[in-house]
């Protein structure tokens, strides 16, 4: 009979929250404190964190988990499941291109190809100058005026490559 090999112990390091800038850490704690009593608080908290910071920082996931008494895996699972949430800082402007069927029927695929080529990025990417982050969206509710896009909070309809280029040029001039 052979002797069992000794159990290998893998040390677990406590998660540190000091990788976050203090302003981001304080914002996340404030948001969690205000919203954690809501039923199903995780989604409203994630939305507000992204609204406030522009994204849900990877280093903020353990902090949110601690605040809600959830595992990091639970919080990360929600952030990674929903395409809306970003885990990296976006550009100064976020441009959502509609990929729903109604927009596809009126030229959204060609517009998408033009956008990617013109900006030099794919979906979830940010232009080299940090001006524009390109994101897909699966309906903006502007189906009669497709192809549609949302630049920051401004809905744009009947986009052509020329109108797209003008929209991007204006956005690049804005802070």
TORDOKE-505826 format. One line per field, with one value per residue (C-alpha): chain; x, y, z; residue in three letters; residue number from 0. Coordinates in pm, 1 decimal, padded with zeros to 6 digits. Example, Ala and Ser with C-alpha at 12.3 -4.5 7.8 and 13.67 -1.06 7.14 Angstrom:
2
cadena	[A:A]
x	[01230.0:01367.0]
y	[-00450.0:-00106.0]
z	[00780.0:00714.0]
residuo	[ALA:SER]
num	[0:1]
END
This chain:
175
cadena	[A:A:A:A:A:A:A:A:A:A:A:A:A:A:A:A:A:A:A:A:A:A:A:A:A:A:A:A:A:A:A:A:A:A:A:A:A:A:A:A:A:A:A:A:A:A:A:A:A:A:A:A:A:A:A:A:A:A:A:A:A:A:A:A:A:A:A:A:A:A:A:A:A:A:A:A:A:A:A:A:A:A:A:A:A:A:A:A:A:A:A:A:A:A:A:A:A:A:A:A:A:A:A:A:A:A:A:A:A:A:A:A:A:A:A:A:A:A:A:A:A:A:A:A:A:A:A:A:A:A:A:A:A:A:A:A:A:A:A:A:A:A:A:A:A:A:A:A:A:A:A:A:A:A:A:A:A:A:A:A:A:A:A:A:A:A:A:A:A:A:A:A:A:A:A]
x	[00000.0:00143.8:00143.0:-00075.3:00110.3:00075.6:-00201.6:-00084.1:-00206.1:-00263.2:-00257.1:-00540.1:-00454.7:-00714.2:-00849.0:-00713.8:-00934.2:-00657.2:-00586.7:-00885.1:-00831.5:-00973.9:-01241.1:-01367.4:-01360.8:-01560.4:-01810.8:-01866.8:-01909.7:-02154.7:-02358.2:-02364.0:-02461.8:-02752.4:-02885.6:-02801.1:-03136.4:-03323.3:-03453.6:-03212.3:-02972.7:-02681.4:-02811.2:-02910.9:-02572.1:-02382.9:-02582.9:-02514.1:-02144.0:-02116.7:-02315.9:-02087.3:-01747.7:-01815.3:-01744.2:-01740.9:-01372.6:-01237.0:-01088.7:-01433.7:-01590.1:-01451.1:-01556.5:-01912.4:-01918.0:-01806.6:-02064.0:-02347.9:-02221.0:-02188.7:-01899.7:-01674.1:-01787.2:-02150.9:-02073.3:-01830.8:-02088.1:-02345.6:-02094.9:-01968.9:-02315.5:-02469.0:-02301.9:-02401.8:-02145.9:-01787.5:-01490.4:-01248.4:-01263.4:-01439.4:-01344.7:-01477.5:-01786.2:-01963.6:-02125.8:-02378.3:-02466.1:-02797.2:-02764.7:-03132.5:-03317.7:-03510.1:-03187.9:-03016.3:-03295.2:-03212.4:-02833.9:-02693.1:-02443.6:-02285.3:-02287.5:-02122.9:-01846.2:-01797.0:-01783.8:-01526.7:-01312.7:-01336.3:-01268.7:-01006.1:-01160.6:-01400.0:-01691.9:-01583.7:-01276.7:-01171.6:-01010.0:-00638.9:-00714.0:-00944.6:-01240.7:-01485.8:-01572.3:-01780.8:-02042.9:-02313.1:-02671.8:-02960.3:-03241.5:-03275.7:-03650.8:-03598.4:-03684.1:-03872.4:-03567.1:-03290.0:-03007.2:-02980.7:-02710.7:-02683.8:-02396.9:-02368.0:-02735.9:-02833.0:-03034.9:-02941.4:-03154.7:-03130.5:-02754.9:-02559.9:-02182.3:-02167.4:-02391.5:-02189.5:-01864.2:-02010.4:-02135.5:-01791.6:-01617.6:-01843.2:-01785.2:-01408.0:-01423.7:-01623.8:-01450.7]
y	[00000.0:00336.8:00636.4:00921.0:01224.8:01524.6:01766.6:02068.6:02390.2:02682.2:03008.9:03248.3:03614.8:03858.5:04081.2:04435.9:04729.0:04986.2:04930.5:05157.8:05532.5:05665.9:05873.5:05562.6:05358.0:05624.8:05650.6:05273.6:05258.5:05550.8:05388.4:05052.0:05212.2:05400.5:05114.2:04786.8:04769.5:04751.2:04409.3:04277.4:04561.0:04435.0:04553.8:04903.5:04935.3:04825.7:05067.2:05357.3:05271.3:05268.4:05592.0:05760.1:05619.5:05531.3:05163.3:04900.1:04875.5:04521.6:04625.5:04745.2:04399.6:04265.8:04586.3:04558.6:04190.5:04274.4:04551.3:04319.2:04004.5:03829.0:03638.6:03805.9:03536.7:03642.3:04007.0:03927.7:03690.0:03968.0:04222.0:03980.3:03845.9:04180.4:04340.1:04684.0:04679.0:04777.0:04674.7:04919.1:05295.9:05415.1:05698.7:06050.1:05952.7:05618.0:05533.5:05248.1:05110.3:04927.3:04570.2:04471.6:04322.1:04637.5:04836.3:04547.7:04553.1:04914.6:04899.9:04867.8:04598.5:04830.3:05114.7:04889.1:04795.9:05163.9:05259.7:04993.8:05082.3:05459.6:05442.6:05169.1:04964.7:04678.2:04669.0:04731.7:04917.1:05278.5:05494.6:05567.9:05931.8:05821.4:06004.1:05725.3:05384.2:05171.1:04944.3:04720.7:04753.7:04531.1:04783.7:05152.6:05162.5:05383.8:05113.1:05334.3:05558.5:05300.8:05251.3:05407.7:05489.0:05643.2:05885.2:05935.0:06010.0:06145.3:05921.2:05938.8:05797.3:05737.7:05720.8:05701.5:05673.1:06049.1:06136.1:05894.7:06068.1:06410.6:06278.9:06139.3:06459.9:06666.7:06427.6:06446.0:06826.0:06804.2:06747.4]
z	[00000.0:-00100.5:00123.2:00005.7:-00110.5:00118.7:00032.6:-00152.0:00004.6:-00227.4:-00035.1:-00103.0:-00101.5:00023.2:-00251.3:-00231.5:-00325.7:-00328.7:-00699.8:-00766.2:-00765.5:-00439.0:-00618.3:-00803.2:-00482.2:-00297.1:-00584.2:-00587.8:-00209.5:-00221.0:-00498.7:-00321.4:00010.2:-00150.0:-00363.4:-00188.0:-00008.2:-00341.0:-00444.1:-00707.5:-00632.5:-00842.2:-01180.9:-01064.5:-00894.0:-01204.9:-01420.6:-01187.2:-01158.8:-01537.7:-01565.8:-01311.1:-01416.3:-01780.3:-01712.4:-01438.0:-01340.7:-01306.3:-00973.8:-00866.5:-00901.6:-00570.0:-00395.4:-00527.8:-00431.5:-00076.7:-00045.0:-00155.3:00018.8:-00319.2:-00470.3:-00722.8:-00968.2:-00929.9:-00999.6:-01282.5:-01432.8:-01459.0:-01593.7:-01858.3:-01952.2:-02045.8:-02348.3:-02221.4:-01940.9:-02019.1:-01807.8:-01966.8:-01980.1:-02297.3:-02527.3:-02476.1:-02678.1:-02704.8:-03037.3:-03034.6:-03378.7:-03408.6:-03532.6:-03507.9:-03803.0:-03897.2:-03928.4:-04106.2:-04364.9:-04457.2:-04477.0:-04125.1:-04228.3:-04485.3:-04233.6:-03974.2:-04221.4:-04305.8:-03936.6:-03850.1:-04151.6:-04095.0:-03720.9:-03755.1:-03473.7:-03415.6:-03173.4:-02812.4:-02937.8:-02891.7:-03156.5:-03119.7:-03033.8:-02749.8:-02903.5:-02992.3:-02850.8:-03089.5:-02933.7:-03084.3:-02969.0:-03066.7:-03091.0:-03026.6:-03088.0:-03391.7:-03644.4:-03890.8:-03926.5:-03962.1:-03980.6:-03637.7:-03387.2:-03045.5:-02990.2:-02617.2:-02540.5:-02883.5:-03114.0:-03483.0:-03764.3:-04137.6:-04119.3:-04440.7:-04459.7:-04525.5:-04228.7:-04014.9:-04112.4:-04028.3:-03692.0:-03605.2:-03715.8:-03485.9:-03196.6:-03239.1:-03207.8:-02882.3:-02547.4]
residuo	[UNK:UNK:UNK:UNK:UNK:UNK:UNK:UNK:UNK:UNK:UNK:UNK:UNK:UNK:UNK:UNK:UNK:UNK:UNK:UNK:UNK:UNK:UNK:UNK:UNK:UNK:UNK:UNK:UNK:UNK:UNK:UNK:UNK:UNK:UNK:UNK:UNK:UNK:UNK:UNK:UNK:UNK:UNK:UNK:UNK:UNK:UNK:UNK:UNK:UNK:UNK:UNK:UNK:UNK:UNK:UNK:UNK:UNK:UNK:UNK:UNK:UNK:UNK:UNK:UNK:UNK:UNK:UNK:UNK:UNK:UNK:UNK:UNK:UNK:UNK:UNK:UNK:UNK:UNK:UNK:UNK:UNK:UNK:UNK:UNK:UNK:UNK:UNK:UNK:UNK:UNK:UNK:UNK:UNK:UNK:UNK:UNK:UNK:UNK:UNK:UNK:UNK:UNK:UNK:UNK:UNK:UNK:UNK:UNK:UNK:UNK:UNK:UNK:UNK:UNK:UNK:UNK:UNK:UNK:UNK:UNK:UNK:UNK:UNK:UNK:UNK:UNK:UNK:UNK:UNK:UNK:UNK:UNK:UNK:UNK:UNK:UNK:UNK:UNK:UNK:UNK:UNK:UNK:UNK:UNK:UNK:UNK:UNK:UNK:UNK:UNK:UNK:UNK:UNK:UNK:UNK:UNK:UNK:UNK:UNK:UNK:UNK:UNK:UNK:UNK:UNK:UNK:UNK:UNK:UNK:UNK:UNK:UNK:UNK:UNK]
num	[0:1:2:3:4:5:6:7:8:9:10:11:12:13:14:15:16:17:18:19:20:21:22:23:24:25:26:27:28:29:30:31:32:33:34:35:36:37:38:39:40:41:42:43:44:45:46:47:48:49:50:51:52:53:54:55:56:57:58:59:60:61:62:63:64:65:66:67:68:69:70:71:72:73:74:75:76:77:78:79:80:81:82:83:84:85:86:87:88:89:90:91:92:93:94:95:96:97:98:99:100:101:102:103:104:105:106:107:108:109:110:111:112:113:114:115:116:117:118:119:120:121:122:123:124:125:126:127:128:129:130:131:132:133:134:135:136:137:138:139:140:141:142:143:144:145:146:147:148:149:150:151:152:153:154:155:156:157:158:159:160:161:162:163:164:165:166:167:168:169:170:171:172:173:174]
END
